[in-house]
Amino acid sequence: MTAAARADLRPHERLASRRAAVTCAVLGAAVIAFSSTWVKLSGASPSTAAIFRCIYAVPLLLLLTWREDRRYGPRAWSDRRAALAGGALMGIDLVLWDHAINDVGVGLATVLANIQVVLVPLAAWLVLAERPARRLLLAMPATLCGVLLISGVLERGAYGANPAVGAAYGVGAGVAYAGALLLLRRGGVDLRRPAGPLLDLTLSAAVAASVIGVIWGDARFIPVWPGAGWLIVLALGSQVLGWLLITISLPRLPAALTSLLLMIQPVGSVLLGVLIFAQRPSALQLLGVAVVLAAVLIASRGGVNERDPERVLEAVV
């Protein structure tokens, strides 16, 4: 949908479109909340998990992209360039995040990687001229407080084999994640075709993760069962289904709102850590889960700046 076509939509149609995009973002975040669980169950090394979650996703994404290209023609190179650049950052994010999972656990690693909730709105404001609405500005500090409580840094005896190193990996993953989200958002500016940008991002992420894995020395390019089965589930569940839903929502919503909605992922990961791995968050961490959920609900109830994302995103690349 072009900017001109969007401007012709009636208010109730724009509201319905916004609600559908929010729904896609929430469902996508809920699906990728299982990512850290599937990584841990696979038993694969960090780089190996990052590589194969991308490789196993490529065939299905190729098929979906082929169908899009037959219907709409080839994509613009500027859009593809943005998605490919985002994939390089995504590859860095995935490897660092997988290392963080080993060092600080499933839930905390995912929380640390989601410092994008601060970086994306700030970058969108500074680079894209997309000023967050007042409701979002109020929700952001609450979200950060929730993340701080979930992380356990306010308590003694933080969970994890090597919390300090894991925290460093998690923060690095969060920085790369923020850049990947913004670039994927730019690459998906053609709202008719979500699979193509995700294919470019996934291919680029596989290459980046492979290079990092070879340098790091932990990459394994031969699948090992049964761990490979969990990586296939990770690829089809998170990399295809989850990220397709997120790719659909990214260009339709302001970056600040999307980043807050994606905070459902770390909250879900904390809960899954309790249910599957018997991790026991403290009272403060559970309070943080509640605070983050409340902030996401507040942010998604409206009051979002109606600037056209297609126009402001031209500033990215």
ZADO-1210 file (C-alpha; in nm, 4 decimals, padded with zeros to 6 digits):
<atoms>
<atom x="00.0000" y="00.0000" z="00.0000" code="MET" pos="1"/>
<atom x="00.1432" y="00.3358" z="-00.1040" code="THR" pos="2"/>
<atom x="00.1446" y="00.6479" z="00.1110" code="ALA" pos="3"/>
<atom x="-00.1200" y="00.8062" z="-00.1149" code="ALA" pos="4"/>
<atom x="-00.3457" y="00.5009" z="-00.0887" code="ALA" pos="5"/>
<atom x="-00.3067" y="00.4968" z="00.2853" code="ARG" pos="6"/>
<atom x="-00.4055" y="00.8621" z="00.3071" code="ALA" pos="7"/>
<atom x="-00.7349" y="00.7754" z="00.1298" code="ASP" pos="8"/>
<atom x="-00.8311" y="00.5244" z="00.3970" code="LEU" pos="9"/>
<atom x="-01.1173" y="00.6243" z="00.6217" code="ARG" pos="10"/>
<atom x="-01.0429" y="00.6643" z="00.9962" code="PRO" pos="11"/>
<atom x="-01.2101" y="00.3353" z="01.0888" code="HIS" pos="12"/>
<atom x="-01.0129" y="00.1559" z="00.8144" code="GLU" pos="13"/>
<atom x="-00.6854" y="00.3003" z="00.9414" code="ARG" pos="14"/>
<atom x="-00.7789" y="00.1920" z="01.2933" code="LEU" pos="15"/>
<atom x="-00.8587" y="-00.1615" z="01.1744" code="ALA" pos="16"/>
<atom x="-00.5269" y="-00.1753" z="00.9885" code="SER" pos="17"/>
<atom x="-00.3433" y="-00.0552" z="01.2999" code="ARG" pos="18"/>
<atom x="-00.5169" y="-00.3139" z="01.5183" code="ARG" pos="19"/>
<atom x="-00.4313" y="-00.5924" z="01.2723" code="ALA" pos="20"/>
<atom x="-00.0655" y="-00.4838" z="01.2731" code="ALA" pos="21"/>
<atom x="-00.0590" y="-00.4788" z="01.6535" code="VAL" pos="22"/>
<atom x="-00.2106" y="-00.8286" z="01.6571" code="THR" pos="23"/>
<atom x="00.0604" y="-00.9554" z="01.4183" code="CYS" pos="24"/>
<atom x="00.3339" y="-00.8018" z="01.6333" code="ALA" pos="25"/>
<atom x="00.1939" y="-00.9562" z="01.9518" code="VAL" pos="26"/>
<atom x="00.1553" y="-01.3026" z="01.7948" code="LEU" pos="27"/>
<atom x="00.5023" y="-01.2826" z="01.6390" code="GLY" pos="28"/>
<atom x="00.6596" y="-01.1849" z="01.9718" code="ALA" pos="29"/>
<atom x="00.4749" y="-01.4694" z="02.1444" code="ALA" pos="30"/>
<atom x="00.6116" y="-01.7215" z="01.8903" code="VAL" pos="31"/>
<atom x="00.9727" y="-01.6014" z="01.9130" code="ILE" pos="32"/>
<atom x="00.9460" y="-01.6145" z="02.2930" code="ALA" pos="33"/>
<atom x="01.0105" y="-01.9896" z="02.2490" code="PHE" pos="34"/>
<atom x="01.3395" y="-01.9228" z="02.0645" code="SER" pos="35"/>
<atom x="01.5713" y="-01.9393" z="02.3646" code="SER" pos="36"/>
<atom x="01.3971" y="-02.2570" z="02.4850" code="THR" pos="37"/>
<atom x="01.4497" y="-02.4282" z="02.1487" code="TRP" pos="38"/>
<atom x="01.8130" y="-02.3127" z="02.1375" code="VAL" pos="39"/>
<atom x="01.8806" y="-02.4597" z="02.4822" code="LYS" pos="40"/>
<atom x="01.6998" y="-02.7860" z="02.4047" code="LEU" pos="41"/>
<atom x="01.9068" y="-02.8267" z="02.0847" code="SER" pos="42"/>
<atom x="02.2321" y="-02.8393" z="02.2804" code="GLY" pos="43"/>
<atom x="02.4070" y="-02.6747" z="01.9826" code="ALA" pos="44"/>
<atom x="02.6941" y="-02.4294" z="02.0184" code="SER" pos="45"/>
<atom x="02.5940" y="-02.0607" z="01.9949" code="PRO" pos="46"/>
<atom x="02.7182" y="-02.0095" z="01.6393" code="SER" pos="47"/>
<atom x="02.5808" y="-02.3444" z="01.5208" code="THR" pos="48"/>
<atom x="02.2350" y="-02.2633" z="01.6536" code="ALA" pos="49"/>
<atom x="02.2423" y="-01.9215" z="01.4848" code="ALA" pos="50"/>
<atom x="02.3587" y="-02.0679" z="01.1517" code="ILE" pos="51"/>
<atom x="02.1081" y="-02.3525" z="01.1254" code="PHE" pos="52"/>
<atom x="01.8045" y="-02.1548" z="01.2439" code="ARG" pos="53"/>
<atom x="01.8653" y="-01.9461" z="00.9311" code="CYS" pos="54"/>
<atom x="01.9645" y="-02.2252" z="00.6900" code="ILE" pos="55"/>
<atom x="01.6625" y="-02.4414" z="00.7729" code="TYR" pos="56"/>
<atom x="01.4329" y="-02.1422" z="00.7208" code="ALA" pos="57"/>
<atom x="01.5621" y="-02.0552" z="00.3721" code="VAL" pos="58"/>
<atom x="01.3720" y="-02.3149" z="00.1573" code="PRO" pos="59"/>
<atom x="01.0277" y="-02.2115" z="00.2831" code="LEU" pos="60"/>
<atom x="01.1139" y="-01.8413" z="00.2616" code="LEU" pos="61"/>
<atom x="01.2407" y="-01.8948" z="-00.0950" code="LEU" pos="62"/>
<atom x="00.9066" y="-02.0477" z="-00.1925" code="LEU" pos="63"/>
<atom x="00.7088" y="-01.7647" z="-00.0340" code="LEU" pos="64"/>
<atom x="00.9327" y="-01.5018" z="-00.1943" code="THR" pos="65"/>
<atom x="00.9019" y="-01.6689" z="-00.5363" code="TRP" pos="66"/>
<atom x="00.5233" y="-01.6437" z="-00.5094" code="ARG" pos="67"/>
<atom x="00.5479" y="-01.2757" z="-00.4134" code="GLU" pos="68"/>
<atom x="00.7831" y="-01.1983" z="-00.7030" code="ASP" pos="69"/>
<atom x="00.5567" y="-01.3734" z="-00.9537" code="ARG" pos="70"/>
<atom x="00.2675" y="-01.1589" z="-00.8415" code="ARG" pos="71"/>
<atom x="00.4325" y="-00.8214" z="-00.7856" code="TYR" pos="72"/>
<atom x="00.7585" y="-00.8348" z="-00.9825" code="GLY" pos="73"/>
<atom x="01.1155" y="-00.7920" z="-00.8550" code="PRO" pos="74"/>
<atom x="01.1797" y="-00.5824" z="-00.5464" code="ARG" pos="75"/>
<atom x="01.3643" y="-00.2520" z="-00.5447" code="ALA" pos="76"/>
<atom x="01.7349" y="-00.2821" z="-00.4689" code="TRP" pos="77"/>
<atom x="01.7138" y="-00.0116" z="-00.2013" code="SER" pos="78"/>
<atom x="01.4693" y="-00.2278" z="-00.0058" code="ASP" pos="79"/>
<atom x="01.6815" y="-00.5399" z="-00.0509" code="ARG" pos="80"/>
<atom x="01.9959" y="-00.3555" z="00.0534" code="ARG" pos="81"/>
<atom x="01.8334" y="-00.2496" z="00.3811" code="ALA" pos="82"/>
<atom x="01.7187" y="-00.6046" z="00.4612" code="ALA" pos="83"/>
<atom x="02.0611" y="-00.7521" z="00.3774" code="LEU" pos="84"/>
<atom x="02.2326" y="-00.4999" z="00.6038" code="ALA" pos="85"/>
<atom x="01.9818" y="-00.5816" z="00.8755" code="GLY" pos="86"/>
<atom x="02.0643" y="-00.9507" z="00.8328" code="GLY" pos="87"/>
<atom x="02.4323" y="-00.8893" z="00.9045" code="ALA" pos="88"/>
<atom x="02.3318" y="-00.7266" z="01.2322" code="LEU" pos="89"/>
<atom x="02.0842" y="-01.0054" z="01.3017" code="MET" pos="90"/>
<atom x="02.3620" y="-01.2635" z="01.2608" code="GLY" pos="91"/>
<atom x="02.5692" y="-01.0795" z="01.5222" code="ILE" pos="92"/>
<atom x="02.2672" y="-01.0548" z="01.7486" code="ASP" pos="93"/>
<atom x="02.1864" y="-01.4270" z="01.7256" code="LEU" pos="94"/>
<atom x="02.5418" y="-01.5436" z="01.8025" code="VAL" pos="95"/>
<atom x="02.5862" y="-01.3074" z="02.0986" code="LEU" pos="96"/>
<atom x="02.2400" y="-01.3906" z="02.2293" code="TRP" pos="97"/>
<atom x="02.3079" y="-01.7658" z="02.2110" code="ASP" pos="98"/>
<atom x="02.6278" y="-01.7112" z="02.4136" code="HIS" pos="99"/>
<atom x="02.4276" y="-01.5116" z="02.6675" code="ALA" pos="100"/>
<atom x="02.1786" y="-01.8004" z="02.7015" code="ILE" pos="101"/>
<atom x="02.4643" y="-02.0280" z="02.8104" code="ASN" pos="102"/>
<atom x="02.6006" y="-01.7755" z="03.0600" code="ASP" pos="103"/>
<atom x="02.2925" y="-01.6221" z="03.2205" code="VAL" pos="104"/>
<atom x="02.0025" y="-01.8508" z="03.1315" code="GLY" pos="105"/>
<atom x="01.7037" y="-01.8530" z="02.8979" code="VAL" pos="106"/>
<atom x="01.4979" y="-01.5702" z="03.0477" code="GLY" pos="107"/>
<atom x="01.7665" y="-01.3223" z="03.1474" code="LEU" pos="108"/>
<atom x="01.9528" y="-01.3504" z="02.8162" code="ALA" pos="109"/>
<atom x="01.6350" y="-01.2640" z="02.6279" code="THR" pos="110"/>
<atom x="01.5649" y="-00.9701" z="02.8574" code="VAL" pos="111"/>
<atom x="01.9151" y="-00.8301" z="02.8068" code="LEU" pos="112"/>
<atom x="01.8892" y="-00.8597" z="02.4282" code="ALA" pos="113"/>
<atom x="01.5728" y="-00.6523" z="02.4399" code="ASN" pos="114"/>
<atom x="01.7377" y="-00.3263" z="02.5402" code="ILE" pos="115"/>
<atom x="01.6169" y="-00.2431" z="02.1887" code="GLN" pos="116"/>
<atom x="01.3079" y="-00.1092" z="02.3649" code="VAL" pos="117"/>
<atom x="01.5194" y="00.2004" z="02.4410" code="VAL" pos="118"/>
<atom x="01.7424" y="00.2074" z="02.1347" code="LEU" pos="119"/>
<atom x="01.4739" y="00.1708" z="01.8661" code="VAL" pos="120"/>
<atom x="01.2555" y="00.4637" z="01.9782" code="PRO" pos="121"/>
<atom x="01.5599" y="00.6853" z="02.0270" code="LEU" pos="122"/>
<atom x="01.7025" y="00.5941" z="01.6860" code="ALA" pos="123"/>
<atom x="01.3628" y="00.6401" z="01.5232" code="ALA" pos="124"/>
<atom x="01.3337" y="00.9844" z="01.6840" code="TRP" pos="125"/>
<atom x="01.6856" y="01.0978" z="01.5924" code="LEU" pos="126"/>
<atom x="01.7227" y="00.9370" z="01.2488" code="VAL" pos="127"/>
<atom x="01.3683" y="00.8912" z="01.1230" code="LEU" pos="128"/>
<atom x="01.2092" y="01.2025" z="01.2777" code="ALA" pos="129"/>
<atom x="00.9414" y="00.9723" z="01.4211" code="GLU" pos="130"/>
<atom x="00.8575" y="01.1344" z="01.7552" code="ARG" pos="131"/>
<atom x="00.6999" y="00.8896" z="02.0041" code="PRO" pos="132"/>
<atom x="00.3514" y="00.9731" z="02.1272" code="ALA" pos="133"/>
<atom x="00.3021" y="01.0769" z="02.4902" code="ARG" pos="134"/>
<atom x="00.1554" y="00.7395" z="02.5854" code="ARG" pos="135"/>
<atom x="00.4682" y="00.5661" z="02.4593" code="LEU" pos="136"/>
<atom x="00.6960" y="00.8094" z="02.6401" code="LEU" pos="137"/>
<atom x="00.5144" y="00.7240" z="02.9628" code="LEU" pos="138"/>
<atom x="00.5304" y="00.3500" z="02.8961" code="ALA" pos="139"/>
<atom x="00.9018" y="00.3406" z="02.8139" code="MET" pos="140"/>
<atom x="01.0336" y="00.4175" z="03.1662" code="PRO" pos="141"/>
<atom x="00.7947" y="00.1595" z="03.3115" code="ALA" pos="142"/>
<atom x="00.9219" y="-00.0984" z="03.0626" code="THR" pos="143"/>
<atom x="01.2827" y="-00.0227" z="03.1539" code="LEU" pos="144"/>
<atom x="01.2029" y="-00.0597" z="03.5245" code="CYS" pos="145"/>
<atom x="01.0436" y="-00.3959" z="03.4490" code="GLY" pos="146"/>
<atom x="01.3488" y="-00.5096" z="03.2525" code="VAL" pos="147"/>
<atom x="01.5738" y="-00.4037" z="03.5415" code="LEU" pos="148"/>
<atom x="01.3674" y="-00.6030" z="03.7895" code="LEU" pos="149"/>
<atom x="01.3591" y="-00.9116" z="03.5662" code="ILE" pos="150"/>
<atom x="01.7366" y="-00.9007" z="03.5158" code="SER" pos="151"/>
<atom x="01.8023" y="-00.9597" z="03.8864" code="GLY" pos="152"/>
<atom x="02.0752" y="-00.6944" z="03.9080" code="VAL" pos="153"/>
<atom x="01.9064" y="-00.5438" z="04.2141" code="LEU" pos="154"/>
<atom x="01.9520" y="-00.8674" z="04.4100" code="GLU" pos="155"/>
<atom x="02.2345" y="-01.0794" z="04.5477" code="ARG" pos="156"/>
<atom x="02.3237" y="-01.4099" z="04.3860" code="GLY" pos="157"/>
<atom x="02.2123" y="-01.3385" z="04.0294" code="ALA" pos="158"/>
<atom x="02.1236" y="-01.6504" z="03.8328" code="TYR" pos="159"/>
<atom x="02.3700" y="-01.7787" z="03.5720" code="GLY" pos="160"/>
<atom x="02.6999" y="-01.9593" z="03.5178" code="ALA" pos="161"/>
<atom x="02.8827" y="-01.6347" z="03.4312" code="ASN" pos="162"/>
<atom x="02.6426" y="-01.3409" z="03.4727" code="PRO" pos="163"/>
<atom x="02.8953" y="-01.0632" z="03.4029" code="ALA" pos="164"/>
<atom x="03.0114" y="-01.2071" z="03.0703" code="VAL" pos="165"/>
<atom x="02.6584" y="-01.3082" z="02.9798" code="GLY" pos="166"/>
<atom x="02.5348" y="-00.9558" z="03.0477" code="ALA" pos="167"/>
<atom x="02.7993" y="-00.8170" z="02.8129" code="ALA" pos="168"/>
<atom x="02.6910" y="-01.0598" z="02.5409" code="TYR" pos="169"/>
<atom x="02.3276" y="-00.9698" z="02.6011" code="GLY" pos="170"/>
<atom x="02.3862" y="-00.5961" z="02.5754" code="VAL" pos="171"/>
<atom x="02.5850" y="-00.6423" z="02.2547" code="GLY" pos="172"/>
<atom x="02.3027" y="-00.8552" z="02.1154" code="ALA" pos="173"/>
<atom x="02.0544" y="-00.5823" z="02.2055" code="GLY" pos="174"/>
<atom x="02.2479" y="-00.3157" z="02.0167" code="VAL" pos="175"/>
<atom x="02.2663" y="-00.5348" z="01.7045" code="ALA" pos="176"/>
<atom x="01.8986" y="-00.6298" z="01.7439" code="TYR" pos="177"/>
<atom x="01.7909" y="-00.2649" z="01.7456" code="ALA" pos="178"/>
<atom x="01.9736" y="-00.1951" z="01.4196" code="GLY" pos="179"/>
<atom x="01.8350" y="-00.5115" z="01.2594" code="ALA" pos="180"/>
<atom x="01.4772" y="-00.4143" z="01.3484" code="LEU" pos="181"/>
<atom x="01.5094" y="-00.0682" z="01.1969" code="LEU" pos="182"/>
<atom x="01.6684" y="-00.1975" z="00.8763" code="LEU" pos="183"/>
<atom x="01.4155" y="-00.4807" z="00.8401" code="LEU" pos="184"/>
<atom x="01.1450" y="-00.2199" z="00.8847" code="ARG" pos="185"/>
<atom x="01.2959" y="-00.0216" z="00.5971" code="ARG" pos="186"/>
<atom x="01.3351" y="-00.3323" z="00.3828" code="GLY" pos="187"/>
<atom x="00.9692" y="-00.4216" z="00.4349" code="GLY" pos="188"/>
<atom x="00.8313" y="-00.0869" z="00.3217" code="VAL" pos="189"/>
<atom x="00.6429" y="-00.2641" z="00.0381" code="ASP" pos="190"/>
<atom x="00.3575" y="-00.3883" z="00.2546" code="LEU" pos="191"/>
<atom x="00.2422" y="-00.6472" z="00.0000" code="ARG" pos="192"/>
<atom x="00.5460" y="-00.8729" z="00.0375" code="ARG" pos="193"/>
<atom x="00.6757" y="-00.9641" z="00.3858" code="PRO" pos="194"/>
<atom x="00.8596" y="-01.2836" z="00.2845" code="ALA" pos="195"/>
<atom x="01.1162" y="-01.1222" z="00.0520" code="GLY" pos="196"/>
<atom x="01.2745" y="-00.8903" z="00.3104" code="PRO" pos="197"/>
<atom x="01.2798" y="-01.1713" z="00.5656" code="LEU" pos="198"/>
<atom x="01.4538" y="-01.4007" z="00.3129" code="LEU" pos="199"/>
<atom x="01.7230" y="-01.1391" z="00.2507" code="ASP" pos="200"/>
<atom x="01.7678" y="-01.0844" z="00.6234" code="LEU" pos="201"/>
<atom x="01.7871" y="-01.4586" z="00.6927" code="THR" pos="202"/>
<atom x="02.0407" y="-01.5287" z="00.4166" code="LEU" pos="203"/>
<atom x="02.2609" y="-01.2410" z="00.5307" code="SER" pos="204"/>
<atom x="02.2304" y="-01.3511" z="00.8944" code="ALA" pos="205"/>
<atom x="02.3387" y="-01.7054" z="00.8010" code="ALA" pos="206"/>
<atom x="02.6513" y="-01.5714" z="00.6295" code="VAL" pos="207"/>
<atom x="02.7344" y="-01.3378" z="00.9186" code="ALA" pos="208"/>
<atom x="02.6823" y="-01.6114" z="01.1794" code="ALA" pos="209"/>
<atom x="02.8993" y="-01.8519" z="00.9757" code="SER" pos="210"/>
<atom x="03.1858" y="-01.6023" z="00.9561" code="VAL" pos="211"/>
<atom x="03.1616" y="-01.5278" z="01.3275" code="ILE" pos="212"/>
<atom x="03.1410" y="-01.8991" z="01.4084" code="GLY" pos="213"/>
<atom x="03.4530" y="-01.9802" z="01.2068" code="VAL" pos="214"/>
<atom x="03.6463" y="-01.6976" z="01.3740" code="ILE" pos="215"/>
<atom x="03.5112" y="-01.7884" z="01.7188" code="TRP" pos="216"/>
<atom x="03.5825" y="-02.1559" z="01.6544" code="GLY" pos="217"/>
<atom x="03.2487" y="-02.2997" z="01.7663" code="ASP" pos="218"/>
<atom x="03.0695" y="-02.3395" z="01.4301" code="ALA" pos="219"/>
<atom x="02.9630" y="-02.6911" z="01.3327" code="ARG" pos="220"/>
<atom x="02.8278" y="-02.7279" z="00.9785" code="PHE" pos="221"/>
<atom x="02.7122" y="-03.0917" z="01.0006" code="ILE" pos="222"/>
<atom x="02.3711" y="-03.1422" z="01.1671" code="PRO" pos="223"/>
<atom x="02.3689" y="-03.3615" z="01.4772" code="VAL" pos="224"/>
<atom x="02.0479" y="-03.5333" z="01.5896" code="TRP" pos="225"/>
<atom x="01.8324" y="-03.4978" z="01.7921" code="PRO" pos="226"/>
<atom x="01.9500" y="-03.1392" z="01.8411" code="GLY" pos="227"/>
<atom x="01.8991" y="-03.0670" z="01.4713" code="ALA" pos="228"/>
<atom x="01.5287" y="-03.1398" z="01.5174" code="GLY" pos="229"/>
<atom x="01.4972" y="-02.8593" z="01.7717" code="TRP" pos="230"/>
<atom x="01.6815" y="-02.6253" z="01.5343" code="LEU" pos="231"/>
<atom x="01.4316" y="-02.7112" z="01.2586" code="ILE" pos="232"/>
<atom x="01.1495" y="-02.6238" z="01.4986" code="VAL" pos="233"/>
<atom x="01.3357" y="-02.3012" z="01.5817" code="LEU" pos="234"/>
<atom x="01.3733" y="-02.2180" z="01.2120" code="ALA" pos="235"/>
<atom x="01.0145" y="-02.2868" z="01.1087" code="LEU" pos="236"/>
<atom x="00.8595" y="-02.1520" z="01.4270" code="GLY" pos="237"/>
<atom x="01.0641" y="-01.8430" z="01.5087" code="SER" pos="238"/>
<atom x="01.2580" y="-01.7547" z="01.1940" code="GLN" pos="239"/>
<atom x="00.9681" y="-01.8130" z="00.9516" code="VAL" pos="240"/>
<atom x="00.6324" y="-01.7868" z="01.1295" code="LEU" pos="241"/>
<atom x="00.7313" y="-01.5530" z="01.4118" code="GLY" pos="242"/>
<atom x="00.9409" y="-01.3183" z="01.2037" code="TRP" pos="243"/>
<atom x="00.6913" y="-01.3155" z="00.9148" code="LEU" pos="244"/>
<atom x="00.4315" y="-01.1841" z="01.1580" code="LEU" pos="245"/>
<atom x="00.6785" y="-00.9276" z="01.2884" code="ILE" pos="246"/>
<atom x="00.7847" y="-00.8272" z="00.9361" code="THR" pos="247"/>
<atom x="00.4194" y="-00.7673" z="00.8482" code="ILE" pos="248"/>
<atom x="00.3767" y="-00.5382" z="01.1482" code="SER" pos="249"/>
<atom x="00.7062" y="-00.3429" z="01.1381" code="LEU" pos="250"/>
<atom x="00.6354" y="-00.1033" z="00.8475" code="PRO" pos="251"/>
<atom x="00.2744" y="-00.0515" z="00.9609" code="ARG" pos="252"/>
<atom x="00.3548" y="00.0701" z="01.3126" code="LEU" pos="253"/>
<atom x="00.5789" y="00.3394" z="01.4607" code="PRO" pos="254"/>
<atom x="00.9145" y="00.1931" z="01.5659" code="ALA" pos="255"/>
<atom x="00.8636" y="00.2828" z="01.9328" code="ALA" pos="256"/>
<atom x="00.5335" y="00.0928" z="01.9572" code="LEU" pos="257"/>
<atom x="00.6731" y="-00.2118" z="01.7786" code="THR" pos="258"/>
<atom x="00.9745" y="-00.2284" z="02.0099" code="SER" pos="259"/>
<atom x="00.7485" y="-00.2203" z="02.3140" code="LEU" pos="260"/>
<atom x="00.5189" y="-00.4910" z="02.1766" code="LEU" pos="261"/>
<atom x="00.8218" y="-00.7124" z="02.1149" code="LEU" pos="262"/>
<atom x="00.8921" y="-00.7004" z="02.4889" code="MET" pos="263"/>
<atom x="00.6370" y="-00.9822" z="02.5104" code="ILE" pos="264"/>
<atom x="00.9233" y="-01.2075" z="02.3980" code="GLN" pos="265"/>
<atom x="01.1459" y="-01.1718" z="02.7067" code="PRO" pos="266"/>
<atom x="00.8458" y="-01.1907" z="02.9391" code="VAL" pos="267"/>
<atom x="00.7385" y="-01.5142" z="02.7696" code="GLY" pos="268"/>
<atom x="01.0916" y="-01.6511" z="02.7853" code="SER" pos="269"/>
<atom x="01.1060" y="-01.5938" z="03.1610" code="VAL" pos="270"/>
<atom x="00.7779" y="-01.7823" z="03.2053" code="LEU" pos="271"/>
<atom x="00.8943" y="-02.0670" z="02.9801" code="LEU" pos="272"/>
<atom x="01.2144" y="-02.0914" z="03.1837" code="GLY" pos="273"/>
<atom x="00.9998" y="-02.1538" z="03.4898" code="VAL" pos="274"/>
<atom x="00.7749" y="-02.4112" z="03.3215" code="LEU" pos="275"/>
<atom x="01.0325" y="-02.6067" z="03.1190" code="ILE" pos="276"/>
<atom x="01.3662" y="-02.5646" z="03.2997" code="PHE" pos="277"/>
<atom x="01.2337" y="-02.5170" z="03.6543" code="ALA" pos="278"/>
<atom x="01.4001" y="-02.1771" z="03.6859" code="GLN" pos="279"/>
<atom x="01.2561" y="-01.9897" z="03.9814" code="ARG" pos="280"/>
<atom x="01.2419" y="-01.6109" z="03.9383" code="PRO" pos="281"/>
<atom x="01.2369" y="-01.4071" z="04.2572" code="SER" pos="282"/>
<atom x="00.9478" y="-01.1917" z="04.3711" code="ALA" pos="283"/>
<atom x="01.1203" y="-00.8857" z="04.2226" code="LEU" pos="284"/>
<atom x="01.1632" y="-01.0591" z="03.8866" code="GLN" pos="285"/>
<atom x="00.7969" y="-01.1596" z="03.8799" code="LEU" pos="286"/>
<atom x="00.7075" y="-00.7998" z="03.9626" code="LEU" pos="287"/>
<atom x="00.9158" y="-00.6961" z="03.6622" code="GLY" pos="288"/>
<atom x="00.7178" y="-00.9335" z="03.4401" code="VAL" pos="289"/>
<atom x="00.3955" y="-00.7665" z="03.5559" code="ALA" pos="290"/>
<atom x="00.5363" y="-00.4158" z="03.4985" code="VAL" pos="291"/>
<atom x="00.6485" y="-00.4982" z="03.1430" code="VAL" pos="292"/>
<atom x="00.3118" y="-00.6504" z="03.0548" code="LEU" pos="293"/>
<atom x="00.1307" y="-00.3448" z="03.1906" code="ALA" pos="294"/>
<atom x="00.3551" y="-00.1111" z="02.9898" code="ALA" pos="295"/>
<atom x="00.2961" y="-00.3093" z="02.6686" code="VAL" pos="296"/>
<atom x="-00.0797" y="-00.2961" z="02.7201" code="LEU" pos="297"/>
<atom x="-00.0683" y="00.0804" z="02.7810" code="ILE" pos="298"/>
<atom x="00.1449" y="00.1388" z="02.4721" code="ALA" pos="299"/>
<atom x="-00.0778" y="-00.0698" z="02.2449" code="SER" pos="300"/>
<atom x="-00.4050" y="00.1027" z="02.3358" code="ARG" pos="301"/>
<atom x="-00.3543" y="00.3872" z="02.0914" code="GLY" pos="302"/>
<atom x="-00.2230" y="00.7394" z="02.1053" code="GLY" pos="303"/>
<atom x="00.0376" y="00.6598" z="01.8425" code="VAL" pos="304"/>
<atom x="00.1825" y="00.9198" z="01.6124" code="ASN" pos="305"/>
<atom x="00.0163" y="00.8842" z="01.2722" code="GLU" pos="306"/>
<atom x="00.3191" y="00.9836" z="01.0651" code="ARG" pos="307"/>
<atom x="00.3568" y="00.7797" z="00.7510" code="ASP" pos="308"/>
<atom x="00.6378" y="00.5237" z="00.8034" code="PRO" pos="309"/>
<atom x="00.7011" y="00.4946" z="00.4291" code="GLU" pos="310"/>
<atom x="00.8069" y="00.8604" z="00.4148" code="ARG" pos="311"/>
<atom x="01.0269" y="00.8834" z="00.7231" code="VAL" pos="312"/>
<atom x="01.2005" y="00.5487" z="00.6655" code="LEU" pos="313"/>
<atom x="01.3750" y="00.6826" z="00.3574" code="GLU" pos="314"/>
<atom x="01.6283" y="00.8332" z="00.5995" code="ALA" pos="315"/>
<atom x="01.7652" y="00.4919" z="00.6978" code="VAL" pos="316"/>
<atom x="01.9540" y="00.3946" z="00.3818" code="VAL" pos="317"/>
</atoms>
